[in-house]
Amino acid sequence: MSHAPAPSRTTVRRTVQRGTAMPLVVVGISVLILLLLMTKLRLNGFAALLLVAVGVGIVQGIPLEKIPDVLSEGIGGQIGDTMLTIGLGAMVGRVLGDSGAAQRIAGTLLDAFGPRWVQVAMVVTSMLIGVTMFYEVAFIIIVPIAFTLVRVTGVNLLWVGLPMSIALSTMHSFLPPHPGPTAVASTFHASVGLTLFYGLFIAIPVGALISLVWPRLPFIRAMNPSIPKGLVSDREFTDEEMPGLGWSLSATLFPVVLIAGAAVTDLITSADTPVLHFVAFIGSAPIALLLTLALAVWAFGPRIGRSLADVSASCTSAAQAMAMVLLVIGAGGAFKNVLVEGGIADYIKDVTDTWSISPIVLAWLIAVILRVALGSATVAVVTASGVVLPLLAGSGVHPEILVLAVSCGSIAFSHVNDPGFWLFKEYFNLSVIEAIKVRTSYTTVLAILGLGGVLAVESVLDVLNL
C-alpha cells in the first residue's frame, strides 16, 4: 500500500498559524491535563503523552489527516536521536555492574573522598566527563556508579544521583561543544573557544553550588526513591571477584576519550581529510558506545559467566528495562513536535519583537519562553538565536556573552514536554509530581543563576575593555 508523503514543516505551520489562538495558554492547559491523566487517572506516560499531543494538534489547527504524520515524525526524530545512545549505554552500564567494575570505581571514589564527600566526588566526575559528552550519554555511563554508591553506602538515591544530574545538565546546557551552544555560536559568529572559556567561569561555580545545595532541601530529602530494577546488578562483589581499577576505568572512560577527542579535533581544525572523518566517526556517541560495549564484553565477559550467552543475558536485561523509558521519551518527542508544528515558536517571535529591554536579558528570556513552550533545549536555543541575531549588531554586547545568555535560558523549566525530563524521572524512579519538584526547580534556578553569571562576566569584560 502506498502512503502520501509526510507534510513539510512549512506546509503544516502555514496551515496552523491562521487558526492559532493563545498558544501559551494551550501549552499550559495541555500540561495540566497531562498531569491529571498521569497522577489522578494513573494513565501510562506513553499513552497520556500521545493523547495530549493529539488534543493539542487539534486545538492548534493542524489538519486531522496530518496529525499522525506529525506524531510519527516527532517520535521518529526523538527515538532516532536517543535509542542507540540510551540502549547501548544501558547495556554498557549493566555489563559494568554485573562484572563488578562499577563497584570497583565506586569503592575507589569512596576511599579517595570518604562517604562524607561522596557528593563532591560525583560533581567532580560529572563535570569532567560532562564538558564534552551529551547529557544523556554521560548520564547513562555514570549512573551505574551512582547506583552502586547508593547500595554500598545506604544513602538516599537522590543524595548521590542528583548532584550528578545537575552537574551534567549545567555542562550540557551552558557550554560548547554541546549542540545548542555550538549552534548559537555559529549563528552569532562568536568564538567557540572564548564562549567555552567564559562559560566555565559561570558553569563550574553555579553547577557545583546547586549540585550540593539541592539534595539538602527538605522537600528533596523527603523523597526516597528506590533504584529501578534491571539497570544495575544487586550483587555484592568481594575484592577478588572485581576487575582491577585500570580495566574498570578504561571501560568507563573509553567513550569519553573517543567523544572528547572528536569534539576537540572539530574545535581546533576545519580541515577535510580521511583521518578527521574517521575521528568524527568513532567519536560519534553511538559508535563510541558500541565500541565500548565490545571492549567491556571482551574485558569483563568471563567475570559475568562462562559463556557469551551470559553476557548477552545482561545486555538483554538492560534493554528490557529501557523499553518503556524509550517509549515515553519517544512520546515526549511527539508532544514536542506537535507544539513546534503548531506555530508556537513563530508566535513567540512575533510577540517578543516589540520588547525593548537589555539584549542579554531579552536573549535569555526568549530562550526561557521557548523552552517552556517547546520542551527541547536545542530547539529553544536555535529558535531564540534567530530572534536575537538582529539585536547583536550595534548592541555593544560580546557575541560570546549572548551565546551564553541564550544557552542559560534554554535549561529553565524542564517539564513534561522535555524528553530529558522523562529520562530523569524513569532512572530515578520518581512520580511525575516528584520529578517536577526536583528537576523543574533545579533547572530553573540554574537558568536564573546562569543569567546572573552572564551579566557579571559582561561587566568584567567592559571594565577591562576587552
C-alpha positions, 0 to 999 in steps of 0.5 A: 500500500502506498502512503502520501508523503509526510507534510513539510514543516512549512506546509503544516505551520502555514496551515496552523498559524491562521487558526492559532489562538493563545498558544501559551495558554494551550501549552499550559492547559495541555500540561495540566491535563497531562498531569491529571491523566498521569497522577489522578487517572494513573494513565501510562506516560506513553499513552497520556503523552500521545493523547495530549499531543493529539488534543493539542494538534487539534486545538492548534489547527493542524489538519486531522489527516496530518496529525499522525504524520506529525506524531510519527515524525516527532517520535521518529526524530526523538527515538532516532536521536536517543535509542542507540545512545540510551540502549547501548549505554544501558547495556554498557552500564549493566555489563559494568555492574554485573562484572563488578567494575562499577563497584570497583570505581565506586569503592575507589571514589569512596576511599579517595573522598570518604562517604562524607564527600561522596557528593563532591566526588560525583560533581567532580566526575560529572563535570569532567566527563560532562564538558564534552559528552551529551547529557544523556550519554554521560548520564547513562555511563555514570549512573551505574556508579551512582547506583552502586554508591547508593547500595554500598553506602545506604544513602538516599538515591537522590543524595548521590544521583542528583548532584550528578544530574545537575552537574551534567545538565549545567555542562550540557546546557551552558557550554560548547561543544554541546549542540545548542551552544555550538549552534548559537555560536555559529549563528552569532559568529562568536568564538567557540573557544572564548564562549567555552572559556567564559562559560566555565567561569559561570558553569563550574561555580553555579553547577557545583553550588546547586549540585550540593545545595539541592539534595539538602532541601527538605522537600528533596530529602523527603523523597526516597526513591528506590533504584529501578530494577534491571539497570544495575546488578544487586550483587555484592562483589568481594575484592577478588571477584572485581576487575582491577581499577585500570580495566574498570576505568578504561571501560568507563572512560573509553567513550569519553576519550573517543567523544572528547577527542572528536569534539576537540579535533572539530574545535581546533581544525576545519580541515577535510581529510580521511583521518578527521572523518574517521575521528568524527566517526568513532567519536560519534556517541553511538559508535563510541558506545558500541565500541565500548560495549565490545571492549567491556564484553571482551574485558569483563565477559568471563567475570559475568559467566562462562559463556557469551550467552551470559553476557548477552543475558545482561545486555538483554536485561538492560534493554528490557528495562529501557523499553518503556523509558524509550517509549515515553521519551519517544512520546515526549518527542511527539508532544514536542513536535506537535507544539513546534508544528503548531506555530508556537515558536513563530508566535513567540517571535512575533510577540517578543519583537516589540520588547525593548529591554537589555539584549542579554536579558531579552536573549535569555528570556526568549530562550526561557519562553521557548523552552517552556513552550517547546520542551527541547533545549536545542530547539529553544536555543536555535529558535531564540538565536534567530530572534536575537541575531538582529539585536547583536549588531550595534548592541555593544554586547560580546557575541560570546556573552549572548551565546551564553545568555541564550544557552542559560535560558534554554535549561529553565523549566524542564517539564513534561514536554522535555524528553530529558525530563522523562529520562530523569524521572524513569532512572530515578524512579520518581512520580511525575509530581516528584520529578517536577519538584526536583528537576523543574526547580533545579533547572530553573534556578540554574537558568536564573543563576546562569543569567546572573553569571552572564551579566557579571562576566559582561561587566568584567569584560567592559571594565577591562575593555576587552 
